[in-house]
Amino acid sequence: MLLSIREFWNQAMAIREARWVIAAAGLLVSLLVGFYIFKLVRDMALGNTSFGPVDSSEFLTDFQKLRNEGKLNDEEYARLKQAIPTAHSGREDSSSPEESSSGTEANFSPPSESD
Protein backbone atom coordinates (compact mmCIF):
# COMPACT_ATOMS: atom_id res chain seq x y z
CA MET A 1 0.00 0.00 0.00
CA LEU A 2 2.83 2.38 0.86
CA LEU A 3 4.34 1.69 -2.55
CA SER A 4 1.08 2.60 -4.32
CA ILE A 5 0.84 5.89 -2.37
CA ARG A 6 4.43 6.71 -3.30
CA GLU A 7 3.73 5.92 -6.97
CA PHE A 8 0.60 8.09 -6.92
CA TRP A 9 2.54 10.95 -5.32
CA ASN A 10 5.31 10.71 -7.90
CA GLN A 11 2.80 10.68 -10.75
CA ALA A 12 0.92 13.67 -9.28
CA MET A 13 4.13 15.65 -8.80
CA ALA A 14 5.02 15.05 -12.45
CA ILE A 15 2.01 17.17 -13.43
CA ARG A 16 2.82 20.90 -13.34
CA GLU A 17 -0.73 22.01 -12.40
CA ALA A 18 -0.85 19.51 -9.56
CA ARG A 19 2.34 21.00 -8.12
CA TRP A 20 0.71 24.46 -8.21
CA VAL A 21 -2.42 23.18 -6.46
CA ILE A 22 -0.37 21.41 -3.80
CA ALA A 23 1.80 24.51 -3.30
CA ALA A 24 -1.30 26.75 -2.98
CA ALA A 25 -2.89 24.34 -0.49
CA GLY A 26 0.33 24.20 1.53
CA LEU A 27 0.55 28.01 1.56
CA LEU A 28 -3.08 28.28 2.68
CA VAL A 29 -2.58 25.77 5.50
CA SER A 30 0.60 27.58 6.59
CA LEU A 31 -1.23 30.92 6.66
CA LEU A 32 -4.11 29.48 8.71
CA VAL A 33 -1.76 27.87 11.22
CA GLY A 34 0.23 31.11 11.47
CA PHE A 35 -2.92 33.15 12.01
CA TYR A 36 -4.08 30.77 14.75
CA ILE A 37 -0.72 30.93 16.53
CA PHE A 38 -0.64 34.74 16.20
CA LYS A 39 -4.15 35.02 17.66
CA LEU A 40 -3.30 32.64 20.50
CA VAL A 41 -0.14 34.57 21.43
CA ARG A 42 -1.98 37.91 21.14
CA ASP A 43 -4.78 36.70 23.43
CA MET A 44 -2.25 35.45 25.98
CA ALA A 45 -0.43 38.80 25.87
CA LEU A 46 -3.71 40.60 26.53
CA GLY A 47 -4.46 38.31 29.45
CA ASN A 48 -7.30 36.41 27.80
CA THR A 49 -6.18 32.84 28.33
CA SER A 50 -9.64 31.36 28.50
CA PHE A 51 -11.09 29.47 25.61
CA GLY A 52 -14.64 30.67 25.30
CA PRO A 53 -16.71 33.15 27.24
CA VAL A 54 -16.11 33.39 30.96
CA ASP A 55 -19.17 33.31 33.18
CA SER A 56 -18.69 35.62 36.15
CA SER A 57 -21.20 33.67 38.19
CA GLU A 58 -18.73 30.75 38.27
CA PHE A 59 -16.18 33.01 39.98
CA LEU A 60 -18.76 34.24 42.46
CA THR A 61 -19.81 30.67 43.21
CA ASP A 62 -16.19 29.66 43.84
CA PHE A 63 -15.61 32.68 46.10
CA GLN A 64 -18.87 31.96 47.94
CA LYS A 65 -17.64 28.42 48.62
CA LEU A 66 -14.33 29.76 49.93
CA ARG A 67 -16.20 32.18 52.18
CA ASN A 68 -18.44 29.40 53.50
CA GLU A 69 -15.36 27.28 54.24
CA GLY A 70 -13.85 30.16 56.19
CA LYS A 71 -10.96 30.75 53.80
CA LEU A 72 -12.25 34.23 52.89
CA ASN A 73 -13.68 36.74 55.31
CA ASP A 74 -16.66 38.93 54.46
CA GLU A 75 -14.52 41.97 53.61
CA GLU A 76 -12.38 40.00 51.14
CA TYR A 77 -15.46 38.46 49.56
CA ALA A 78 -17.08 41.88 49.12
CA ARG A 79 -13.90 43.24 47.49
CA LEU A 80 -13.69 40.29 45.11
CA LYS A 81 -17.38 40.54 44.27
CA GLN A 82 -16.98 44.22 43.35
CA ALA A 83 -13.89 43.51 41.24
CA ILE A 84 -15.60 40.92 39.03
CA PRO A 85 -17.61 42.47 36.20
CA THR A 86 -21.01 40.85 35.98
CA ALA A 87 -23.18 40.50 32.92
CA HIS A 88 -26.25 40.31 35.15
CA SER A 89 -25.89 43.22 37.52
CA GLY A 90 -29.31 42.53 39.03
CA ARG A 91 -28.41 38.95 39.93
CA GLU A 92 -29.06 38.14 43.57
CA ASP A 93 -27.02 35.60 45.46
CA SER A 94 -27.03 34.49 49.05
CA SER A 95 -24.94 37.43 50.26
CA SER A 96 -26.17 39.87 52.84
CA PRO A 97 -27.26 43.44 51.93
CA GLU A 98 -24.16 45.05 53.44
CA GLU A 99 -22.00 43.15 50.95
CA SER A 100 -23.71 44.61 47.91
CA SER A 101 -21.80 47.17 45.89
CA SER A 102 -24.04 50.07 46.91
CA GLY A 103 -24.38 49.03 50.52
CA THR A 104 -28.13 49.65 50.55
CA GLU A 105 -31.05 47.97 48.90
CA ALA A 106 -34.27 49.64 47.94
CA ASN A 107 -37.50 47.71 48.20
CA PHE A 108 -40.10 48.97 45.79
CA SER A 109 -43.68 47.96 46.27
CA PRO A 110 -46.66 49.09 44.27
CA PRO A 111 -48.82 51.71 45.94
CA SER A 112 -51.81 50.24 47.72
CA GLU A 113 -55.20 51.21 46.52
CA SER A 114 -57.54 52.36 49.24
CA ASP A 115 -61.09 53.08 48.11
N, C-alpha and C positions, 0 to 999 in steps of 0.2 A: 504494500500500500504506500509506504514511504517513497518507493521508487516511482510510482505512478504520479504522486504529488510533485516530486522533483521534475519529472518529465513535463507535466502540465505547466509548471512554473517556467521552465526553460523555453517551452513553446510560446507561452504568453509574453515572456520578456523579449522574444525575437520580433514581436510585432511592435512597431514604433508607437502606434496610437495607444496600445495597452500600457506601454511604459509611461506615457503622458497621464493616463487615467490613474495609474498607481501612484505616480508622483504627486498628482493633485490631491488624491485621497490621503496620502501621507502628510502633505502640507496642511490639509484641513484638520486632520487628527492632531497634529503637532500644535496648531493654533488653538484648538479647543482645550487641549491639556494645559497649554501655557496660560490661557485665560482663566481656567479653573484654579491653577496654582496662584496666579496673580491675585485673584479675588479672595482666595483663602488667606494669603499672607496679608492682604490689605485689611480684611476683617479682623484678623488677629492683632494687627497693629492698632486698629481703632478700639480694641477691647471687646469686640463682638465675637466670642469664641463659641457661642451656642449655635447649634444647628437647628434652626426653626424658631418660631416665636416663643418668647419666654413669658410664662404666665406668672404675674406678680403674686397671685393668690397662693402659689406653691411656696414662695419665699415666706409669706406671712404664716402659712400653716407650719412650716419648719420652725420659724421663730416662736410661734405659739407653743409648739411642743417643747422647745428648749426652755421657755418660760415656765411651763407646767412642771418640767423636771427640776426646776430650780437652778438651771445653769445661766439664765438671764434674769436680771431683776426687772421690775416694772419700768424703771427709768430707761434702761438700755433697750427694752422692747419698744417703748414709745419712740425713742430716737430712730431705731431701725425701721419702724413702721412709717415714720415721716420721710425717711430717706428713700423708700422704695416707691417709684411712680406707679400709680394704679390706673388701670384702664377703667375700672368701675369705682369712681370716687364715692359713690353712695353705698357701697357694699358694707354691710354690717357684719362684724364678727363677734366673738364672745368677749371682747375687751370691754373694760369699764369706761364710762363717759369721760373720766379725767385723762384717759390715754388717747382720746381723739385729737386730731391735729388742731382743732379750734379750742378745745378745752370745755366747750359748752355745747349742749344739744338743745335744739328748739323743738318742742312738741306742738304741732299744728293740728287743731281739731276744728271741724266745721262748726260754724255758729249754730247754737240751738235755736229752734223756732219755738217761740212761746206765743200762742194765740189764745 
